[in-house]
Amino acid sequence: MPPECELCGSKDAKRKTKIDEAILSVCDNCVSFGEEIPVIEFKSVKKEIPKIQELEKVIKNNFHIIIKNSREKMNLTQKQLAKKLSEKASSIKRIEEGWEPHLGLINKLEKFFNIQLIEEMEEKTLGKRIERKKLTIGDVVEVH
């Protein structure tokens, strides 16, 4: 609902005018009593950035084999490696069995063995956005 005209009280004050150093909200009929001030309207503009394939960091599938082989190359037992990394031997045993370690331990292992356990994997995207208002079953089903 537009504000009231500050001169006549009508409920349609869409304009601004300057009368004796005062700026008033006025209707179309009362705007001529002063010097009209143009109303600046701001429009929000959303600029869509094209979606680029995003990279997701994941631990390599064969991380446990890489760790075990690296440990064996250095002639270390699981217990010796755990001590050098200030970790529990049971943690090293579990990692070599395929349990995924936490990020802090992954970083320790990468640094200690000078290996890379984290890789960047491209996230699948559905391609260009469809300009239809309604989706069809063909838009969402992937046929193999």
C-alpha positions in Angstrom: 0.0 0.0 0.0 1.5 3.4 -1.0 2.1 6.0 1.6 -0.4 8.9 2.1 0.2 12.2 0.4 1.8 14.6 3.0 -0.1 17.6 1.5 -3.7 16.4 0.8 -3.8 13.0 2.6 -4.7 10.9 -0.4 -3.6 7.3 -0.3 -1.5 7.5 -3.5 1.8 9.2 -2.8 4.1 7.7 -5.3 6.2 10.9 -6.0 8.6 13.2 -4.1 8.7 16.9 -4.2 10.8 19.6 -2.5 8.9 22.4 -0.9 10.7 25.0 1.2 13.8 22.8 1.8 11.5 19.9 2.9 11.2 16.7 0.9 7.6 15.3 0.9 5.9 12.2 -0.4 3.0 13.5 -2.6 0.4 12.4 -5.0 0.3 13.2 -8.7 -2.0 16.2 -8.0 0.2 17.8 -5.4 3.6 17.3 -7.1 3.3 20.6 -8.9 3.4 22.6 -5.6 7.1 22.1 -5.4 10.2 20.9 -7.3 9.8 17.3 -8.2 12.6 15.0 -7.1 13.0 11.9 -9.4 12.6 8.7 -7.5 15.4 6.3 -8.2 14.3 2.7 -8.3 16.9 0.0 -7.7 16.4 -3.3 -9.3 18.3 -6.4 -8.2 20.0 -8.1 -11.0 21.0 -11.7 -10.6 23.8 -12.8 -12.8 23.9 -16.6 -13.1 27.4 -17.9 -13.3 27.6 -21.0 -15.5 28.2 -24.1 -13.5 31.7 -25.6 -14.0 32.4 -29.1 -13.2 33.1 -29.0 -9.5 35.9 -31.1 -8.1 35.3 -33.1 -5.0 38.2 -34.4 -2.9 38.0 -38.1 -2.0 40.3 -40.7 -0.6 41.7 -43.1 -3.2 39.9 -46.5 -3.4 43.1 -48.4 -2.8 44.4 -46.2 0.0 44.9 -49.1 2.4 47.1 -51.0 -0.1 49.2 -47.9 -0.8 49.7 -47.4 3.0 50.6 -51.1 3.6 53.0 -51.2 0.7 54.6 -47.9 1.8 55.0 -49.2 5.3 56.5 -52.5 4.1 59.0 -50.6 1.8 60.3 -48.9 4.9 60.5 -52.2 6.8 58.2 -50.9 9.5 55.8 -52.9 11.5 52.3 -51.5 12.2 53.4 -50.9 15.8 56.5 -49.0 14.7 54.6 -46.9 12.2 51.9 -46.1 14.8 54.6 -44.9 17.2 56.3 -42.7 14.6 52.9 -41.1 13.9 51.8 -40.9 17.5 48.8 -43.1 16.7 47.6 -46.4 18.1 48.7 -49.6 16.4 45.1 -50.7 16.2 44.4 -47.6 14.1 47.1 -48.6 11.6 45.8 -52.2 11.5 42.3 -51.0 10.8 43.4 -48.6 8.1 45.3 -51.4 6.3 42.1 -53.5 6.5 40.2 -50.8 4.6 38.8 -48.6 7.4 38.9 -45.0 6.2 41.1 -42.8 8.5 40.2 -39.3 9.6 41.6 -36.3 7.6 44.3 -35.6 10.2 45.7 -39.1 10.0 45.5 -39.1 6.2 47.6 -35.9 6.1 50.2 -37.5 8.5 50.4 -40.6 6.3 50.8 -38.6 3.1 53.6 -36.5 4.7 55.4 -39.4 6.3 55.4 -41.6 3.3 55.5 -38.7 0.7 52.5 -40.2 -1.0 49.1 -38.9 -2.2 46.0 -40.5 -0.8 43.5 -37.8 -1.7 42.4 -37.3 -5.2 40.1 -34.8 -6.9 37.1 -36.4 -8.6 34.8 -34.6 -11.0 31.3 -34.3 -9.8 28.7 -35.4 -12.3 26.4 -32.6 -13.6 23.2 -33.0 -15.6 24.5 -30.6 -18.3 22.5 -27.6 -19.4 19.4 -26.5 -17.6 16.2 -27.4 -19.4 14.1 -24.4 -20.3 10.7 -26.2 -19.9 8.4 -25.4 -17.0 7.7 -29.1 -16.3 10.0 -32.0 -16.2 9.3 -35.2 -18.0 10.3 -38.7 -17.0 13.0 -38.6 -19.8 14.6 -35.5 -18.1 15.4 -37.3 -14.9 15.9 -41.0 -15.8 19.3 -42.3 -16.9 19.1 -45.3 -19.2 21.9 -47.8 -19.2 
